Amino acid sequence: MGQSTPILFNDRHILPGGRMPLRIPTGDSLDTLVFALKHGLPLGVCMAETQAQRSHVDIGTFIEIEDYTRSQEDGCLVITARGTARFAIHAFNQQHNHILFASVNALPRWPDCHVDKQSEPLVERLQSMFERYPELQQMHRETEFSNLAWLCQRWLELLPLPTGEKQQLMANSSCVATRDYLLSMMQDPH
C-alpha cells in the first residue's frame, strides 16, 4: 500500500528541485516536524489553502530541510525546504498526539525535457522573474533553465493557481500538460 509519512500543510506547493521557506507555527505543525526529525521519517508537504481542502489533497512532495531560523516578526520557526520527490496520497490518518500521517506512494520524477522554440517564453519570463525578485535567485542557486520539467515545476510553485488545478497538473507523468497550460495562459492572460 505504500509508506506512512507525517504531513505538513502549506499555502503553496513545493515540487522536486524547488526550494522555499516554510513557516512552521507552534502547535500541530511544529509537533509534526519534531516527530519526523526525532524518528528519522521522511516529511511530506501538501498545499491546502483552507482546512476544508486538506482532505481533498491527492499529491504532495517529500522535502529535506536545508536550514532553519526564527522569524524576527513573531518568533515562528522558518525552515528552508528542498523538494525531493512527488507522492500520491491514498489516505490520511491521525496518529501520535494529533500528528497527521498519510499513506503515500512515491511518484516518478518528470523526465528531463529540452526547451524547444515554442517553450522559450517560459524561460524568458522566469528569468525575468528571477531578476526582478532576487530572493528567488537566492533560493535557486542552481538553475536548470534549459530543462522544461524544472521550468514547469518552478512556474507551478510561483503562480497563484487554485489548488485543484495545480494538483491535476502535478499528477501528470510528464511536464507536457503543464507546459501547454502555461503557454495558453501566457497567450491569453484573461
ABEGO torsion letter per residue (X at the ends): XEBBBBBBBBABBBBBGBBBBBBBBBEAAAAAAAAAAAAGBBBBBBBBABAAAAAABABBBBBBBABBBBBAAAGBBBBBBBBABBBBBABBBBBGGGBBBBBBBBBBBBBBBBBBAAAAAAAAAAAAAAAABAAAAAABABBBAABAAAAAAAAAAABBBBAAAAAAAAABABAAAAAAAAAAAAABAX
